[in-house]
Amino acid sequence: MIYSMTGYGKSVLQLPTKKVTIELKSLNSKNLDLNARMPSIYREKELSIRKLLADKLERGKVDFSIYVEATAEDTSTQINTPVVKQYMEQLRQVVDGNDIELLKMAVRFPDALNTVREEIDENEWQLIEAEIHKAVDDLNNHRLDEGKVLEQDFNARVSTIDNILEQVIAMDPERVQGVRERLLKGVEELKEKYDENRFEQELVYYIEKFDITEEKVRLKNHLNYFIESINSEDSNGKKLGFISQEMGREINTIGSKSNYAPMQQLVVQMKDELEKIKEQLLNVL
């Protein structure tokens, strides 16, 4: 089971005087890169929110937002009545005008309005925190769905590499015979006498240098380990990345040792599939 790092989560809480919307967006990243936006009243809770998200999301470029929309008459701004009245009295001494006109001018002056700093209602915050958990769960469900799509793609590509590897294994005796014949033909073209026993010994030594038995076995093991890791309980994109590097090492060695054009063509196909796997692994949690 694997999770993608790409996902979206949302939860909405309707309170008596406001509507609180929590949104989470996640993209791929090597580590947790968290950007949090929220009204100033909730800033004192930012550290606890970051810890919660770090524990539950692990990795990814995460945008977290809290939006608050007032749905009733609830404001933290009040008119500073004594100051406004004083401004109006002073204005009467300067200009002629009715009270409405003077009031319009007075409320624009400094200290005409008082903004009362809101304090967090802990009962309200508990409700909001519960909604944050719901948004995180929604995001993780989205990540899981995306992970299932990636899993299908990985299984298909690993199966393709495995099938190509079987072709390589089947082709190997033909390759070895081809190398033997090319070397023998090259020696015969020299039209020189040679020790057949010594030639056979050198031929065996030469062919052993191009033997790919170990690489075939190791690549097969890496393919199986990759599938086992996908099906494990934990999603670990970094581990899968390490396995894919080992797969690439064996494929490259087979290509460098093959010395046989048809086999090298198969190696190119395996490399192409592996590159597509590596690209997709960047999105795995």
C-alpha positions in Angstrom: 0.0 0.0 0.0 1.5 3.3 -1.0 0.4 6.9 -0.7 0.9 9.7 -3.1 2.1 13.1 -1.8 -0.4 14.8 -4.0 -3.8 15.4 -2.4 -6.5 17.8 -1.2 -8.6 17.9 2.0 -11.3 20.2 3.2 -13.7 20.5 6.1 -16.3 23.1 7.0 -17.6 24.0 10.5 -20.7 26.1 11.0 -20.6 28.0 14.3 -23.4 30.3 15.6 -21.7 33.5 14.3 -19.2 32.3 11.7 -18.3 29.6 9.2 -14.8 28.1 9.5 -13.3 26.4 6.4 -10.2 24.3 6.7 -8.3 23.5 3.5 -5.2 21.4 2.9 -3.3 21.0 -0.4 -0.3 18.8 -0.8 2.3 18.3 -3.5 5.6 16.3 -3.7 8.6 17.3 -1.7 11.7 15.6 -0.3 10.7 16.8 3.2 7.7 18.4 4.9 7.4 22.0 3.6 4.5 23.5 5.4 2.9 26.9 4.7 0.1 27.9 7.1 -2.3 30.8 6.7 -4.9 31.7 9.3 -6.6 34.6 11.0 -4.4 36.3 13.7 -6.7 35.1 16.5 -5.5 31.5 15.8 -1.8 32.3 15.5 -1.1 31.1 19.0 -2.2 27.6 17.9 0.1 27.5 14.9 2.8 25.4 16.6 0.4 22.7 17.7 -1.2 22.7 14.2 2.3 22.3 12.6 3.0 19.4 14.9 -0.3 17.7 14.1 0.3 18.0 10.4 3.9 16.8 10.7 2.8 13.7 12.5 0.0 12.8 10.1 1.4 13.9 6.7 5.1 13.1 7.1 6.3 14.6 3.8 5.1 16.9 1.0 4.7 20.6 0.2 1.6 21.4 2.2 -0.5 24.5 2.1 -2.8 24.7 5.2 -5.4 27.4 5.4 -8.2 28.5 7.8 -10.8 30.8 6.4 -13.4 32.5 8.7 -16.6 34.0 7.3 -18.9 36.0 9.6 -22.5 34.8 9.4 -24.1 37.0 12.1 -23.7 40.4 13.7 -20.4 39.8 15.4 -17.7 42.4 15.2 -14.6 43.2 17.2 -14.6 46.9 16.0 -16.5 49.5 18.1 -17.0 53.3 17.8 -15.1 55.3 20.4 -18.1 57.5 21.2 -16.4 60.1 23.5 -13.6 60.7 21.0 -16.0 61.0 18.0 -18.1 63.5 19.9 -15.1 65.6 20.8 -14.0 65.6 17.1 -17.5 66.8 16.1 -17.4 69.6 18.6 -14.1 70.8 17.3 -15.3 70.5 13.7 -18.3 72.8 14.5 -15.9 75.5 15.4 -14.2 75.2 12.1 -16.9 74.5 9.5 -20.6 74.7 9.2 -22.4 71.4 8.7 -25.1 69.2 10.1 -24.4 66.3 12.5 -24.4 63.7 9.7 -21.7 65.5 7.7 -19.6 66.1 10.8 -19.9 62.5 11.9 -18.7 61.3 8.5 -15.6 63.5 8.9 -15.1 62.6 12.6 -15.0 58.8 12.1 -12.1 59.2 9.7 -9.8 60.6 12.4 -7.4 58.6 14.5 -8.8 56.6 17.5 -12.4 57.1 16.3 -12.8 53.3 16.1 -11.5 50.8 18.7 -10.6 47.3 17.7 -11.0 44.9 20.5 -8.6 41.9 20.3 -10.5 38.7 20.3 -9.5 35.9 22.6 -9.8 32.2 21.6 -12.7 30.4 23.0 -11.2 27.1 24.0 -14.5 25.2 23.5 -14.8 26.7 20.0 -11.1 25.8 19.3 -11.8 22.2 20.2 -14.5 22.1 17.5 -12.1 23.7 15.0 -9.3 21.3 15.9 -11.6 18.3 15.3 -12.4 19.7 11.8 -8.6 20.0 11.2 -8.3 16.3 11.9 -11.2 15.7 9.4 -9.5 17.7 6.7 -6.2 15.8 7.3 -8.1 12.5 7.0 -9.8 13.7 3.8 -6.3 14.6 2.4 -4.9 11.2 3.3 -7.8 9.5 1.7 -7.1 11.4 -1.4 -3.4 10.5 -1.2 -4.4 6.8 -0.8 -6.6 7.0 -4.0 -3.7 8.6 -5.9 -1.4 5.9 -4.5 -3.6 3.1 -5.8 -3.2 4.6 -9.3 0.6 4.8 -8.9 0.6 1.2 -7.6 -1.1 -0.1 -10.7 1.4 1.8 -12.9 4.4 0.4 -10.9 3.1 -3.1 -11.0 2.7 -2.9 -14.8 6.1 -1.4 -15.4 7.9 -3.9 -13.1 6.1 -6.7 -14.9 7.3 -5.3 -18.2 10.9 -5.2 -17.0 10.5 -8.8 -15.6 9.2 -10.0 -19.0 12.1 -8.3 -20.8 14.6 -9.8 -18.4 13.2 -13.3 -19.2 13.9 -12.5 -22.9 17.5 -11.5 -21.9 17.9 -14.8 -20.0 16.6 -16.8 -23.0 18.9 -14.9 -25.3 22.0 -15.3 -23.2 23.2 -18.7 -24.6 22.8 -17.3 -28.1 24.8 -14.3 -27.1 27.7 -16.4 -25.6 27.8 -18.5 -28.8 27.9 -15.4 -30.9 30.8 -14.0 -29.0 32.6 -17.3 -29.3 32.1 -17.4 -33.0 33.2 -13.8 -33.6 36.5 -14.4 -31.6 37.2 -17.7 -33.5 36.6 -16.1 -36.8 38.8 -13.2 -35.9 41.7 -15.5 -35.0 41.2 -17.6 -38.1 41.4 -14.5 -40.3 44.9 -13.8 -38.9 46.0 -17.0 -40.7 48.4 -17.7 -38.0 48.9 -21.0 -36.1 47.6 -21.0 -32.6 47.4 -23.4 -29.6 43.8 -24.5 -29.6 43.9 -25.4 -25.9 45.4 -22.0 -25.0 42.8 -20.3 -27.2 40.0 -22.2 -25.5 41.4 -21.2 -22.1 41.6 -17.5 -23.1 38.1 -17.8 -24.6 36.6 -19.1 -21.4 38.3 -16.3 -19.5 37.0 -13.7 -21.9 33.5 -15.0 -21.8 33.5 -15.1 -18.0 34.3 -11.4 -18.0 31.0 -10.8 -19.9 29.0 -13.3 -17.8 25.8 -11.6 -16.6 24.4 -14.5 -14.4 24.8 -12.6 -11.1 23.3 -9.4 -12.6 20.3 -11.3 -13.8 19.7 -12.9 -10.4 20.1 -9.7 -8.5 17.8 -7.8 -10.9 15.2 -10.5 -10.4 15.5 -10.1 -6.7 15.3 -6.3 -6.8 12.1 -6.6 -8.9 10.5 -9.0 -6.4 11.6 -6.8 -3.4 10.1 -3.7 -5.1 6.7 -5.4 -5.4 7.0 -6.7 -1.8 7.7 -3.1 -0.6 4.7 -1.7 -2.4 2.5 -4.3 -0.8 3.8 -3.7 2.7 1.7 -1.8 5.3 3.9 1.3 5.3 4.3 3.6 2.3 8.0 4.4 1.9 8.9 6.3 -1.3 12.5 6.7 -0.2 12.9 3.0 0.2 11.4 2.3 -3.2 13.8 4.9 -4.6 16.8 3.1 -3.2 15.5 -0.2 -4.7 15.0 1.4 -8.1 18.6 2.7 -8.0 19.8 -0.9 -7.4 17.7 -2.1 -10.3 19.3 0.6 -12.5 22.8 -0.5 -11.5 22.1 -4.1 -12.6 20.4 -3.1 -15.8 23.4 -0.8 -16.7 25.9 -3.6 -15.9 24.0 -6.1 -18.1 24.1 -3.5 -20.9 27.8 -2.9 -20.6 28.6 -6.6 -20.4 26.2 -7.8 -23.1 28.4 -7.0 -26.1 25.5 -8.1 -28.2 23.2 -5.7 -30.1 19.9 -7.6 -29.7 20.4 -7.8 -25.9 21.4 -4.2 -25.7 18.1 -3.2 -27.4 16.3 -5.1 -24.6 18.4 -3.3 -22.0 17.3 0.1 -23.5 13.7 -1.0 -23.1 14.3 -1.9 -19.5 16.0 1.5 -18.9 13.0 3.3 -20.4 10.6 1.6 -18.1 12.8 2.2 -15.1 13.1 5.9 -15.8 9.3 6.1 -15.8 9.2 4.3 -12.5 11.7 6.8 -11.0 9.7 9.8 -12.2 6.6 8.5 -10.5 8.4 7.6 -7.4 9.0 11.3 -6.8 5.3 11.5 -5.9 5.3 8.6 -3.5 5.1 9.4 0.3 
